[in-house]
Amino acid sequence: MNKPTAEMLKKGYLLFPKVLFEEQIKATKGARGYFDAFILVLTHVNYSTTECCTHNHTFECRRGESVMSIARWAELFGWKRSRTRYFFNKMYEEGIIQRVANPYTTHIRIPAYDMFVGQKRRENAREETNGVTFETFWEKYHEVTQTPKLNIGRARREWKKLSPHERNLSLKNIDEYYDNLADTKYCMQASTYLSYKAFMNEYDY
């Protein structure tokens, strides 16, 4: 398997009910290969954060994570434990699955979970509907600050790191940031404004 990227997913998504996949797994009596095994992992990680307790140790298992043992995964895959362990080690090496530090159980994370389930795509679609896009931010920032349009690549990378809420604030608070500068010649470049999260500054009025 290749490590997922946003570029790979530009061809779109298929809406595939989990029950159909589960029935196929039952019919074939387990995972036939690494792809089947990965899809099983994808369908057995958390959709939302839950609290777990193992050996009297309480911890959070977040969205896109699982705390099942290798023995349980082997049972799900219909494989021997040695093959199951080899599969996870291979996924760790390729960065498709991450190992979460936990001395009490096998704790894993799918770092691209939101991408796989289309969450990022839905968030981006909502942002575009509301007019909160990088292009809108880029134009407004330079219209308000009258600064040169520099380092757009870095600014775009910083934009992608922000949550939908932070992107909304970054666009909404440009005027407030600029109006509260003691000296406008020290106005940040757009990329720095985003990376420093200057849109979250609090001012005394």
KEFI-580361 format. One record per residue: residue number from 1; x, y, z of N, C-alpha, C, O, CB in turn. Coordinates in steps of 0.05 Angstrom, whole numbers, plus 5000, padded with zeros to 4 digits. Glycine has a CB too. Example, Ala and Ser with C-alpha at 12.3 -4.5 7.8 and 13.67 -1.06 7.14 Angstrom:
% KEFI-580361
- nr,n_X,n_Y,n_Z,ca_X,ca_Y,ca_Z,c_X,c_Y,c_Z,o_X,o_Y,o_Z,cb_X,cb_Y,cb_Z
- 1,5264,4886,5156,5246,4910,5156,5264,4934,5156,5285,4934,5169,5226,4911,5181;
- 2,5257,4955,5142,5273,4979,5143,5258,5001,5157,5268,5023,5161,5282,4988,5114;
END
This chain:
% KEFI-580361
- nr,n_X,n_Y,n_Z,ca_X,ca_Y,ca_Z,c_X,c_Y,c_Z,o_X,o_Y,o_Z,cb_X,cb_Y,cb_Z
- 1,5017,4976,5000,5000,5000,5000,5017,5025,5000,5039,5025,5012,4981,5000,5024;
- 2,5008,5046,4987,5022,5071,4987,5010,5089,5009,4987,5088,5015,5020,5085,4960;
- 3,5028,5106,5020,5018,5125,5040,4999,5144,5027,5005,5156,5006,5042,5140,5053;
- 4,4975,5148,5039,4955,5165,5026,4963,5194,5026,4976,5204,5044,4928,5162,5041;
- 5,4956,5208,5004,4960,5237,5002,4935,5249,4991,4917,5236,4980,4984,5243,4983;
- 6,4932,5276,4995,4909,5290,4985,4907,5287,4954,4885,5286,4943,4910,5320,4993;
- 7,4930,5286,4941,4931,5283,4912,4918,5257,4903,4903,5256,4883,4959,5284,4901;
- 8,4923,5235,4918,4911,5209,4911,4881,5209,4913,4868,5195,4898,4923,5188,4930;
- 9,4870,5226,4930,4841,5225,4935,4826,5245,4918,4801,5248,4922,4836,5231,4964;
- 10,4839,5259,4900,4826,5278,4883,4806,5265,4864,4788,5278,4853,4846,5295,4867;
- 11,4809,5239,4859,4791,5225,4841,4764,5220,4854,4746,5210,4841,4803,5199,4832;
- 12,4762,5227,4879,4736,5224,4892,4734,5200,4911,4754,5187,4916,4714,5221,4872;
- 13,4710,5196,4922,4705,5175,4942,4682,5157,4933,4666,5165,4916,4699,5188,4969;
- 14,4682,5133,4943,4660,5115,4940,4646,5111,4966,4659,5106,4986,4669,5087,4928;
- 15,4620,5115,4966,4604,5110,4991,4598,5081,4992,4582,5070,4977,4578,5127,4991;
- 16,4612,5067,5011,4610,5037,5012,4601,5029,5040,4617,5031,5058,4637,5024,5004;
- 17,4577,5019,5043,4568,5011,5070,4586,4990,5083,4594,4971,5071,4539,5000,5068;
- 18,4592,4995,5109,4609,4977,5123,4599,4948,5124,4614,4929,5123,4614,4987,5152;
- 19,4572,4946,5125,4560,4919,5128,4567,4901,5103,4570,4877,5106,4530,4921,5131;
- 20,4569,4914,5080,4576,4898,5056,4604,4887,5058,4610,4864,5050,4572,4915,5030;
- 21,4622,4904,5068,4649,4895,5071,4651,4873,5092,4666,4853,5089,4668,4918,5079;
- 22,4636,4877,5114,4637,4857,5136,4626,4830,5126,4636,4809,5133,4620,4866,5159;
- 23,4606,4831,5109,4595,4806,5097,4615,4792,5079,4617,4768,5079,4569,4811,5082;
- 24,4630,4808,5064,4650,4797,5046,4673,4784,5063,4683,4763,5055,4662,4819,5029;
- 25,4681,4797,5085,4701,4786,5102,4692,4759,5114,4708,4740,5116,4708,4806,5125;
- 26,4667,4758,5122,4656,4733,5132,4656,4711,5111,4663,4688,5117,4627,4737,5143;
- 27,4649,4719,5087,4648,4699,5065,4675,4688,5058,4678,4664,5052,4636,4712,5040;
- 28,4696,4705,5059,4723,4696,5053,4738,4686,5078,4761,4678,5076,4739,4719,5040;
- 29,4724,4687,5101,4735,4678,5126,4761,4693,5134,4781,4681,5141,4741,4648,5125;
- 30,4760,4719,5131,4782,4736,5140,4793,4753,5117,4783,4753,5095,4804,4718,5151;
- 31,4815,4767,5124,4827,4785,5104,4844,4769,5085,4860,4752,5093,4845,4806,5118;
- 32,4841,4774,5059,4856,4759,5039,4884,4771,5035,4902,4757,5024,4841,4759,5013;
- 33,4888,4795,5043,4914,4809,5039,4916,4834,5056,4898,4839,5072,4919,4815,5010;
- 34,4937,4850,5051,4941,4874,5066,4919,4895,5062,4912,4909,5081,4968,4885,5059;
- 35,4909,4896,5038,4888,4916,5033,4863,4910,5050,4852,4928,5063,4881,4917,5003;
- 36,4854,4885,5049,4831,4877,5066,4837,4882,5095,4819,4892,5110,4825,4847,5062;
- 37,4861,4876,5104,4868,4880,5132,4867,4909,5140,4857,4916,5161,4896,4868,5138;
- 38,4877,4926,5122,4877,4955,5128,4848,4966,5129,4842,4982,5147,4893,4970,5107;
- 39,4831,4957,5111,4803,4965,5112,4790,4956,5138,4774,4971,5149,4787,4955,5087;
- 40,4797,4933,5147,4786,4923,5173,4796,4941,5195,4780,4948,5213,4795,4894,5178;
- 41,4821,4949,5195,4831,4968,5215,4815,4994,5213,4807,5005,5234,4861,4973,5211;
- 42,4812,5004,5189,4797,5029,5185,4769,5028,5196,4759,5048,5206,4797,5036,5155;
- 43,4756,5005,5194,4729,5003,5204,4727,4997,5234,4705,4996,5245,4714,4981,5188;
- 44,4750,4992,5246,4750,4985,5275,4764,5006,5293,4768,5001,5317,4763,4958,5279;
- 45,4772,5029,5281,4783,5050,5298,4760,5068,5307,4738,5067,5296,4805,5067,5283;
- 46,4765,5084,5327,4744,5101,5338,4735,5123,5319,4751,5136,5305,4754,5114,5364;
- 47,4709,5128,5319,4698,5151,5303,4700,5176,5320,4701,5198,5310,4669,5145,5294;
- 48,4699,5173,5347,4702,5196,5365,4717,5187,5390,4720,5163,5395,4673,5207,5373;
- 49,4727,5206,5405,4744,5200,5428,4728,5185,5450,4706,5193,5457,4756,5226,5439;
- 50,4740,5164,5461,4728,5150,5483,4749,5146,5505,4773,5149,5500,4717,5122,5474;
- 51,4739,5140,5529,4757,5135,5552,4760,5105,5555,4740,5091,5557,4747,5149,5578;
- 52,4785,5095,5557,4790,5067,5560,4804,5061,5586,4817,5079,5597,4806,5056,5536;
- 53,4801,5037,5596,4814,5029,5620,4827,5001,5616,4812,4982,5611,4795,5029,5645;
- 54,4853,4999,5619,4867,4974,5617,4887,4971,5640,4903,4989,5645,4883,4972,5590;
- 55,4885,4949,5654,4902,4944,5677,4901,4967,5697,4921,4976,5708,4931,4939,5668;
- 56,4877,4977,5702,4872,4999,5721,4884,5025,5712,4888,5043,5728,4882,4991,5748;
- 57,4891,5027,5687,4902,5052,5676,4882,5064,5657,4875,5051,5637,4930,5047,5662;
- 58,4873,5088,5662,4853,5101,5646,4867,5121,5626,4884,5136,5634,4832,5116,5663;
- 59,4858,5120,5601,4870,5138,5581,4849,5143,5559,4829,5129,5558,4896,5126,5569;
- 60,4855,5162,5542,4837,5169,5520,4845,5154,5495,4869,5152,5488,4837,5199,5515;
- 61,4825,5143,5481,4830,5132,5454,4815,5151,5435,4790,5152,5435,4819,5101,5452;
- 62,4830,5166,5420,4819,5187,5404,4807,5178,5377,4810,5155,5370,4840,5208,5399;
- 63,4795,5197,5363,4785,5192,5337,4807,5181,5319,4829,5192,5318,4772,5218,5324;
- 64,4801,5159,5304,4821,5147,5287,4841,5129,5301,4860,5120,5288,4836,5169,5273;
- 65,4836,5123,5326,4854,5105,5342,4840,5080,5351,4815,5078,5350,4865,5121,5366;
- 66,4855,5060,5359,4845,5035,5370,4864,5024,5390,4888,5029,5389,4840,5014,5347;
- 67,4853,5009,5410,4870,4997,5430,4866,4966,5432,4868,4955,5453,4864,5010,5457;
- 68,4860,4954,5409,4857,4925,5409,4884,4911,5409,4904,4921,5399,4841,4916,5385;
- 69,4885,4887,5421,4910,4872,5423,4916,4859,5396,4899,4856,5379,4908,4850,5445;
- 70,4941,4851,5392,4949,4836,5368,4933,4811,5365,4926,4803,5343,4980,4830,5369;
- 71,4928,4798,5388,4912,4773,5387,4884,4778,5376,4873,4762,5360,4910,4760,5415;
- 72,4872,4800,5384,4845,4807,5374,4846,4814,5344,4828,4806,5329,4833,4830,5390;
- 73,4866,4829,5336,4869,4836,5308,4873,4811,5291,4861,4808,5270,4892,4855,5303;
- 74,4889,4792,5301,4894,4767,5287,4868,4751,5283,4863,4739,5262,4915,4750,5302;
- 75,4851,4752,5304,4825,4739,5303,4808,4752,5281,4794,4738,5266,4811,4740,5330;
- 76,4808,4778,5280,4792,4793,5260,4802,4787,5232,4786,4783,5213,4793,4823,5265;
- 77,4828,4787,5228,4839,4782,5202,4837,4753,5193,4838,4747,5169,4868,4790,5201;
- 78,4835,4735,5213,4836,4706,5206,4864,4697,5201,4869,4679,5185,4818,4700,5183;
- 79,4884,4710,5213,4912,4705,5209,4925,4695,5234,4913,4695,5256,4927,4731,5199;
- 80,4950,4685,5231,4966,4678,5254,4977,4705,5266,4978,4725,5252,4990,4659,5246;
- 81,4984,4704,5291,4994,4728,5304,5019,4738,5291,5023,4763,5289,4999,4723,5334;
- 82,5037,4720,5282,5062,4728,5270,5057,4745,5245,5070,4765,5240,5079,4704,5264;
- 83,5038,4736,5228,5032,4751,5204,5019,4778,5210,5024,4798,5197,5013,4734,5186;
- 84,5002,4778,5231,4989,4802,5239,5009,4823,5249,5008,4846,5243,4968,4797,5261;
- 85,5028,4813,5265,5049,4831,5276,5066,4842,5253,5074,4865,5253,5067,4816,5296;
- 86,5072,4825,5233,5088,4833,5210,5072,4855,5194,5084,4874,5185,5094,4809,5192;
- 87,5046,4851,5191,5030,4871,5177,5031,4898,5190,5036,4918,5177,5001,4861,5176;
- 88,5028,4899,5217,5028,4924,5231,5056,4937,5230,5058,4961,5226,5020,4921,5260;
- 89,5077,4921,5233,5104,4932,5231,5109,4945,5203,5122,4966,5201,5125,4910,5236;
- 90,5098,4932,5183,5101,4942,5155,5085,4969,5153,5095,4988,5141,5090,4922,5135;
- 91,5061,4970,5164,5045,4995,5163,5059,5017,5179,5057,5040,5171,5017,4989,5175;
- 92,5072,5010,5202,5087,5030,5217,5110,5042,5200,5114,5066,5200,5097,5018,5244;
- 93,5124,5024,5187,5147,5033,5171,5139,5052,5149,5153,5071,5143,5162,5008,5159;
- 94,5116,5046,5137,5107,5062,5114,5091,5087,5123,5084,5103,5106,5090,5045,5096;
- 95,5086,5089,5149,5072,5113,5159,5042,5113,5155,5029,5133,5160,5083,5137,5147;
- 96,5031,5090,5146,5003,5088,5141,4987,5085,5167,4965,5095,5171,4996,5064,5122;
- 97,5000,5070,5186,4989,5068,5213,5012,5076,5232,5035,5071,5227,4980,5038,5219;
- 98,5005,5090,5254,5024,5098,5273,5020,5083,5300,4998,5076,5307,5022,5128,5278;
- 99,5042,5078,5313,5041,5066,5339,5039,5088,5360,5056,5106,5360,5067,5048,5344;
- 100,5020,5086,5378,5016,5106,5399,5029,5095,5424,5024,5072,5432,4986,5113,5404;
- 101,5046,5110,5437,5060,5101,5461,5039,5094,5483,5024,5111,5493,5079,5123,5472;
- 102,5039,5069,5491,5021,5059,5511,5032,5033,5522,5031,5012,5508,4991,5055,5500;
- 103,5042,5033,5547,5054,5008,5558,5035,4986,5565,5043,4964,5573,5070,5016,5582;
- 104,5009,4991,5563,4989,4972,5572,4975,4956,5551,4965,4934,5556,4968,4987,5588;
- 105,4976,4966,5526,4962,4951,5505,4972,4961,5477,4987,4981,5476,4932,4955,5507;
- 106,4964,4947,5456,4971,4956,5429,4953,4979,5422,4928,4976,5420,4968,4933,5408;
- 107,4965,5003,5419,4950,5027,5414,4959,5039,5388,4983,5045,5384,4954,5048,5438;
- 108,4941,5041,5368,4949,5050,5342,4932,5074,5333,4912,5080,5345,4945,5027,5322;
- 109,4942,5088,5312,4928,5111,5301,4931,5110,5271,4952,5104,5260,4939,5137,5313;
- 110,4909,5117,5257,4911,5122,5228,4913,5152,5224,4893,5166,5226,4886,5109,5213;
- 111,4937,5162,5218,4940,5191,5217,4923,5205,5195,4916,5228,5198,4969,5197,5211;
- 112,4917,5190,5174,4901,5202,5152,4871,5194,5154,4857,5193,5134,4912,5194,5125;
- 113,4862,5188,5179,4835,5178,5182,4814,5197,5170,4796,5188,5155,4829,5174,5211;
- 114,4816,5223,5177,4796,5242,5167,4796,5243,5136,4775,5247,5124,4802,5270,5178;
- 115,4820,5240,5124,4822,5240,5095,4808,5215,5084,4793,5217,5064,4851,5241,5087;
- 116,4812,5192,5096,4800,5167,5086,4769,5168,5088,4756,5157,5070,4810,5144,5102;
- 117,4759,5180,5109,4730,5180,5112,4716,5205,5100,4692,5209,5103,4722,5178,5141;
- 118,4733,5221,5086,4721,5244,5073,4716,5268,5090,4703,5287,5081,4697,5236,5059;
- 119,4725,5268,5115,4719,5290,5133,4732,5316,5124,4719,5337,5124,4729,5284,5161;
- 120,4757,5315,5115,4771,5339,5106,4757,5350,5081,4755,5375,5078,4800,5332,5099;
- 121,4748,5332,5064,4734,5342,5040,4709,5356,5047,4702,5377,5035,4728,5318,5021;
- 122,4694,5346,5067,4669,5359,5075,4675,5386,5088,4660,5405,5084,4654,5341,5094;
- 123,4696,5387,5105,4703,5412,5118,4711,5433,5097,4702,5456,5099,4726,5408,5137;
- 124,4727,5425,5077,4735,5443,5056,4711,5453,5040,4709,5476,5032,4755,5430,5037;
- 125,4692,5435,5035,4668,5442,5020,4651,5463,5036,4641,5482,5024,4651,5417,5014;
- 126,4649,5459,5062,4634,5478,5079,4648,5505,5079,4635,5526,5077,4632,5468,5108;
- 127,4675,5504,5080,4690,5530,5080,4686,5545,5054,4681,5569,5054,4720,5524,5084;
- 128,4687,5530,5032,4683,5543,5006,4655,5554,5003,4652,5576,4992,4689,5522,4983;
- 129,4635,5540,5014,4608,5550,5013,4605,5576,5029,4590,5594,5021,4588,5529,5025;
- 130,4620,5578,5051,4619,5601,5068,4639,5623,5059,4641,5644,5072,4625,5594,5097;
- 131,4653,5618,5038,4672,5638,5028,4699,5639,5043,4714,5657,5039,4660,5664,5028;
- 132,4704,5619,5060,4729,5618,5076,4749,5601,5061,4752,5577,5068,4724,5608,5105;
- 133,4762,5612,5042,4782,5598,5027,4809,5612,5029,4810,5635,5037,4774,5595,4997;
- 134,4830,5598,5022,4857,5611,5023,4858,5635,5004,4869,5655,5011,4879,5590,5016;
- 135,4847,5632,4981,4847,5654,4961,4833,5679,4972,4843,5701,4968,4834,5645,4935;
- 136,4811,5674,4986,4796,5697,4997,4813,5710,5019,4815,5735,5020,4769,5688,5009;
- 137,4825,5694,5036,4843,5704,5057,4866,5720,5045,4872,5742,5053,4854,5682,5075;
- 138,4879,5708,5025,4903,5720,5013,4897,5748,5002,4912,5767,5006,4914,5701,4990;
- 139,4875,5750,4987,4868,5775,4975,4860,5796,4996,4868,5819,4995,4845,5772,4956;
- 140,4844,5787,5016,4835,5807,5036,4858,5816,5053,4860,5840,5060,4814,5794,5054;
- 141,4877,5798,5060,4899,5805,5078,4916,5827,5065,4923,5847,5078,4917,5781,5083;
- 142,4921,5825,5039,4938,5845,5026,4922,5870,5018,4934,5892,5015,4950,5833,5001;
- 143,4896,5867,5016,4880,5891,5011,4879,5908,5036,4881,5933,5034,4851,5883,5003;
- 144,4877,5895,5059,4875,5910,5085,4903,5921,5093,4905,5945,5100,4864,5893,5107;
- 145,4923,5905,5091,4950,5912,5101,4967,5927,5081,4986,5941,5088,4965,5888,5110;
- 146,4960,5925,5055,4975,5938,5034,5005,5930,5035,5022,5946,5029,4973,5968,5037;
- 147,5010,5905,5042,5037,5894,5042,5041,5878,5016,5022,5870,5003,5041,5876,5067;
- 148,5067,5873,5009,5073,5858,4984,5064,5829,4987,5064,5817,5009,5103,5859,4978;
- 149,5055,5817,4966,5045,5790,4966,5070,5771,4963,5077,5763,4941,5025,5785,4943;
- 150,5081,5764,4986,5105,5747,4987,5100,5720,5000,5082,5717,5017,5128,5762,5003;
- 151,5116,5700,4993,5116,5674,5005,5088,5661,5005,5079,5651,5026,5126,5676,5033;
- 152,5075,5660,4982,5048,5648,4981,5049,5618,4987,5030,5607,4998,5036,5653,4954;
- 153,5071,5605,4979,5073,5576,4984,5073,5570,5014,5060,5552,5023,5099,5565,4971;
- 154,5089,5585,5029,5090,5581,5058,5063,5588,5071,5053,5574,5088,5112,5598,5071;
- 155,5051,5610,5061,5025,5618,5072,5004,5596,5067,4988,5591,5084,5015,5644,5059;
- 156,5005,5584,5044,4985,5563,5038,4990,5538,5056,4971,5526,5065,4987,5554,5008;
- 157,5015,5532,5061,5021,5509,5079,5011,5515,5107,5000,5498,5121,5052,5504,5080;
- 158,5015,5540,5117,5006,5547,5143,4975,5547,5145,4964,5538,5165,5016,5575,5151;
- 159,4962,5555,5124,4933,5555,5122,4922,5526,5125,4903,5522,5139,4923,5566,5095;
- 160,4936,5507,5112,4927,5479,5113,4929,5467,5141,4915,5448,5148,4943,5463,5094;
- 161,4946,5478,5158,4950,5468,5185,4928,5478,5204,4924,5466,5225,4977,5477,5196;
- 162,4913,5498,5196,4893,5510,5213,4867,5494,5213,4860,5482,5192,4887,5539,5205;
- 163,4853,5494,5235,4826,5482,5236,4806,5500,5222,4812,5524,5217,4817,5477,5266;
- 164,4783,5490,5214,4762,5507,5202,4756,5532,5219,4752,5554,5208,4737,5491,5197;
- 165,4754,5528,5245,4749,5551,5263,4771,5572,5261,4765,5596,5260,4745,5541,5292;
- 166,4796,5562,5262,4819,5581,5261,4820,5595,5234,4827,5619,5233,4845,5566,5266;
- 167,4813,5582,5212,4813,5595,5186,4792,5617,5185,4797,5639,5174,4807,5574,5163;
- 168,4770,5611,5197,4749,5632,5198,4758,5656,5214,4753,5679,5206,4723,5620,5210;
- 169,4771,5651,5236,4781,5673,5253,4803,5689,5238,4804,5714,5240,4792,5663,5279;
- 170,4820,5674,5224,4842,5688,5210,4832,5707,5189,4844,5728,5184,4861,5667,5197;
- 171,4810,5700,5176,4798,5718,5156,4783,5741,5170,4785,5764,5162,4779,5702,5138;
- 172,4768,5734,5190,4750,5753,5204,4767,5775,5218,4758,5798,5219,4732,5739,5224;
- 173,4790,5768,5229,4805,5786,5247,4828,5801,5234,4844,5812,5248,4815,5770,5270;
- 174,4829,5801,5208,4851,5816,5194,4850,5845,5201,4870,5857,5209,4849,5812,5164;
- 175,4826,5857,5199,4823,5886,5205,4831,5892,5234,4845,5912,5239,4794,5894,5200;
- 176,4822,5875,5252,4828,5880,5281,4858,5879,5286,4869,5895,5300,4813,5860,5299;
- 177,4871,5859,5274,4900,5857,5277,4914,5882,5266,4931,5893,5280,4911,5831,5262;
- 178,4907,5890,5242,4920,5913,5229,4915,5939,5244,4933,5955,5248,4911,5915,5200;
- 179,4890,5943,5253,4883,5967,5267,4897,5970,5294,4899,5992,5305,4852,5968,5271;
- 180,4906,5948,5306,4918,5949,5332,4949,5948,5331,4962,5946,5352,4909,5925,5349;
- 181,4960,5950,5307,4989,5952,5305,4999,5979,5315,4988,6000,5307,4998,5947,5276;
- 182,5019,5979,5332,5031,6004,5341,5044,6019,5319,5044,6044,5317,5051,6000,5364;
- 183,5056,6004,5300,5069,6016,5277,5065,5997,5254,5074,5974,5254,5100,6021,5282;
- 184,5050,6005,5233,5043,5988,5211,5066,5978,5195,5064,5960,5179,5023,6001,5194;
- 185,5089,5991,5198,5113,5981,5182,5122,5955,5193,5138,5941,5180,5135,6002,5183;
- 186,5113,5947,5217,5120,5921,5228,5098,5900,5223,5098,5879,5236,5125,5923,5258;
- 187,5081,5905,5205,5060,5886,5198,5072,5860,5188,5090,5861,5171,5040,5898,5177;
- 188,5062,5838,5197,5072,5812,5189,5065,5805,5160,5045,5815,5150,5062,5790,5208;
- 189,5081,5788,5148,5073,5776,5123,5049,5757,5129,5046,5748,5151,5097,5761,5109;
- 190,5033,5752,5109,5010,5735,5112,5017,5707,5124,5003,5697,5141,4995,5731,5086;
- 191,5040,5696,5115,5048,5669,5125,5055,5670,5154,5049,5652,5169,5072,5659,5109;
- 192,5068,5692,5163,5075,5695,5191,5050,5700,5208,5048,5689,5230,5095,5718,5195;
- 193,5032,5716,5198,5007,5721,5212,4992,5695,5218,4981,5691,5239,4988,5739,5194;
- 194,4993,5676,5198,4980,5650,5202,4995,5632,5221,4984,5620,5238,4976,5637,5175;
- 195,5022,5631,5217,5038,5612,5233,5038,5621,5262,5039,5604,5280,5066,5610,5222;
- 196,5039,5647,5268,5039,5657,5295,5010,5659,5307,5007,5665,5331,5052,5685,5296;
- 197,4991,5653,5290,4962,5655,5298,4956,5683,5310,4944,5685,5331,4955,5633,5318;
- 198,4966,5703,5296,4962,5731,5306,4932,5738,5306,4925,5757,5319,4977,5750,5288;
- 199,4916,5723,5292,4887,5728,5291,4874,5722,5318,4851,5728,5322,4874,5712,5269;
- 200,4889,5709,5336,4878,5703,5362,4887,5722,5384,4882,5718,5408,4885,5674,5370;
- 201,4902,5743,5375,4911,5763,5395,4887,5776,5409,4866,5779,5397,4928,5785,5381;
- 202,4892,5783,5434,4871,5797,5450,4881,5825,5455,4904,5830,5462,4865,5782,5476;
- 203,4863,5845,5451,4871,5873,5454,4855,5886,5476,4832,5880,5481,4868,5887,5427;
- 204,4868,5906,5488,4854,5922,5509,4842,5946,5495,4855,5960,5480,4874,5931,5532;
- 205,4816,5951,5501,4803,5974,5488,4795,5994,5510,4784,6015,5504,4778,5965,5473;
END
